[in-house]
Amino acid sequence: MEKSMISGRIWVLTNNRGELIEDIDTDQIYHNAHLHITEISEMGQYALGNLKGWEDFSQKAQPGDILIGGRNFGAGSSRQQAVDCFLSLRLAAVIAPSFGAIYFRNAVNSALPVFKCPDLKEYVEKGKMESGDRIEVNYRTGEGTVVNKRFDFFVEPMSDVQEGILRAGGLFNYEKTLNTT
Amino acid sequence: MGKTFSEKLLGAKADREVQAGDVVTVSPDFILSHDNSAAIIKKFQQIGVKKVRVPHKIVIVLDHVVPASSEKYALNHKIIREFVGEQKINNFFDISTGICHQVFSEKGFAMPGKLILGADSHTTSYGAFGAFSAGIGRSEVASLWATDEIWLKVPETLKIEMEGKLSNGVFAKDVILKIIGDQGADRANYKAVEFAGKAAQEFSIASRLVLSNMAAEMGAKNGYFPPDNKTTGYLKNRAQQPYEIVSSDSDANYESILRYDVSSVVPQVASPHTVDNVRPVAEVEGLKFHQALIGTCTNGRLEDLEAASRMLKGKKVDPSVRVLVIPASREVYLQAMRKGIMEVFSEAGCVILNPGCGPCLGAHQGILAPGEIALSTANRNFRGRMGSRDSEIYLASPATVAASAVEGKITDPRKYS
């Protein structure tokens, strides 16, 4: 059985009232002042740098951490830096109730695992998911667990294309595998 | 059951019957990119392919930061110029032509029945001509340059039926702001939008572009208008290729059908910091602001500049406000100049900038300081988009922005029309 689990410590993107922040747009994820940068390794330091209360995220995040966001995460611009900055920090996944359409595609194609979790807001409101918790997600079945709270939840499982691209390590490698088979 | 425009067009491209939800592998007619081509070139070189697959499908327009405002942007532009030379990409438009979406339209690349993909979220604009056009990411464009193929999910479709006639002082911008305000910034995520009904056909091509452009702000993949005489008339002497009109079947299956009577729409304003935070102008009337922007890919066309100039003719902008005017393209600039519109702007005290994206995305030419407020004809009011994260952006029609610039505070343009 191939590995189909993603696990890590979570950061729940809440505002000062403890509510999950919705409509986090690409300008808040990666501000336009840094768009001239083309090196992915330099992008991580600016991740969420324009999101109120989360300006210091890049200093707090550790490789393998998982980001939990609100509805319509990544709305707006097609800028891929808004995905690349999280790859630069080596985050393990982003989970939100819904995503901006281009953002979702960019993440899939860049092999950043993204999951839609329709009931996420409720989990956060009920305190079932808080920053610092550890979660596990099976991306094939969509079954998830908050390990330290023994709370089970569901995300939408990955599509075959998404999983294929993820396993290949990105769209470019995926296409190479398609061309050789 | 009949098919939607998206099902028909993507089915034709994939050469099989498809329906919403299917994933197809297709080859686009055109691939657009702008200053971000520098980053795309970097990705393309990682793929390890020497030559782009189909040079004539690639369209590159430098518009985001033109002329270059710093050495880094200058270097990016230089890399792009060298690349288009090496790769024999003839559809390259350097800094003098204008905003990519306007240039792409004027040069006749946006045609009915075409599949257009671009590394810019407002690529949805070409739905105004009856194309399927969607924004994609940088890696996808690099991959398209190399392979000429891409996977797309056939979207479900939201139909927006518009009836009635606009009142004086109310414009396409007010209609789309009203729709987005009612429906929310994610209502059409992953979905296609079809604008239909008699009022849709009444809109000029320039007005259709406003709605299709801002369909992106509902999360839409595409914002289609059925092509008609206005479309074919505009494309006469412009179209780059022969084209065929693709239309929806009358019994197509829609996710939802929304109905709007545009005659009841009043001037609208989107308040910070989301595009769906919309209310009638009366509710924000009297709010003072520091900078006005008239232009952008949403509202920088001749009819927009005309509407704004009618508010400004023979008047002066309030001394507390800086007004920036940016025609969407050199073609628009010339038309406006010949009609005396530029003179009106200059005499009123506006700053006229060269065609391009200008300060809309906060890169140069009029960045906002902390605490400043802008009233703009653009499509986005995200926090910090035009500069400081502690600045605010309100969105409105060119008439509302211009009338407000005269008063130095947000006002209803209907009292001047």
Chai-1 contact restraints between the chains, C-beta under 6 A:
chainA,res_idxA,chainB,res_idxB,connection_type,confidence,min_distance_angstrom,max_distance_angstrom,comment,restraint_id
A,D23,B,A185,contact,1.0,0.0,6.0,A-B,restraint_1
A,D23,B,T274,contact,1.0,0.0,6.0,A-B,restraint_2
A,D25,B,F382,contact,1.0,0.0,6.0,A-B,restraint_3
A,D27,B,F382,contact,1.0,0.0,6.0,A-B,restraint_4
A,D27,B,G384,contact,1.0,0.0,6.0,A-B,restraint_5
A,D27,B,R385,contact,1.0,0.0,6.0,A-B,restraint_6
A,N32,B,L361,contact,1.0,0.0,6.0,A-B,restraint_7
A,N32,B,G362,contact,1.0,0.0,6.0,A-B,restraint_8
A,H36,B,K72,contact,1.0,0.0,6.0,A-B,restraint_9
A,H36,B,Y73,contact,1.0,0.0,6.0,A-B,restraint_10
A,T38,B,A39,contact,1.0,0.0,6.0,A-B,restraint_11
A,T38,B,K42,contact,1.0,0.0,6.0,A-B,restraint_12
A,N50,B,G384,contact,1.0,0.0,6.0,A-B,restraint_13
A,N50,B,R389,contact,1.0,0.0,6.0,A-B,restraint_14
A,N72,B,D186,contact,1.0,0.0,6.0,A-B,restraint_15
A,A75,B,A185,contact,1.0,0.0,6.0,A-B,restraint_16
A,S77,B,S121,contact,1.0,0.0,6.0,A-B,restraint_17
A,S78,B,A119,contact,1.0,0.0,6.0,A-B,restraint_18
A,S78,B,D120,contact,1.0,0.0,6.0,A-B,restraint_19
A,S78,B,S121,contact,1.0,0.0,6.0,A-B,restraint_20
A,S78,B,G135,contact,1.0,0.0,6.0,A-B,restraint_21
A,S78,B,G137,contact,1.0,0.0,6.0,A-B,restraint_22
A,Q80,B,G137,contact,1.0,0.0,6.0,A-B,restraint_23
A,Q80,B,R138,contact,1.0,0.0,6.0,A-B,restraint_24
A,S98,B,D186,contact,1.0,0.0,6.0,A-B,restraint_25
A,S98,B,N189,contact,1.0,0.0,6.0,A-B,restraint_26
A,A101,B,N189,contact,1.0,0.0,6.0,A-B,restraint_27
A,A101,B,Y190,contact,1.0,0.0,6.0,A-B,restraint_28
A,A101,B,G219,contact,1.0,0.0,6.0,A-B,restraint_29
A,A101,B,K221,contact,1.0,0.0,6.0,A-B,restraint_30
A,I102,B,S121,contact,1.0,0.0,6.0,A-B,restraint_31
A,I102,B,G135,contact,1.0,0.0,6.0,A-B,restraint_32
A,N106,B,G137,contact,1.0,0.0,6.0,A-B,restraint_33
A,N109,B,S139,contact,1.0,0.0,6.0,A-B,restraint_34
A,N109,B,E140,contact,1.0,0.0,6.0,A-B,restraint_35
A,L171,B,S139,contact,1.0,0.0,6.0,A-B,restraint_36
A,L171,B,S143,contact,1.0,0.0,6.0,A-B,restraint_37
A,F172,B,I47,contact,1.0,0.0,6.0,A-B,restraint_38
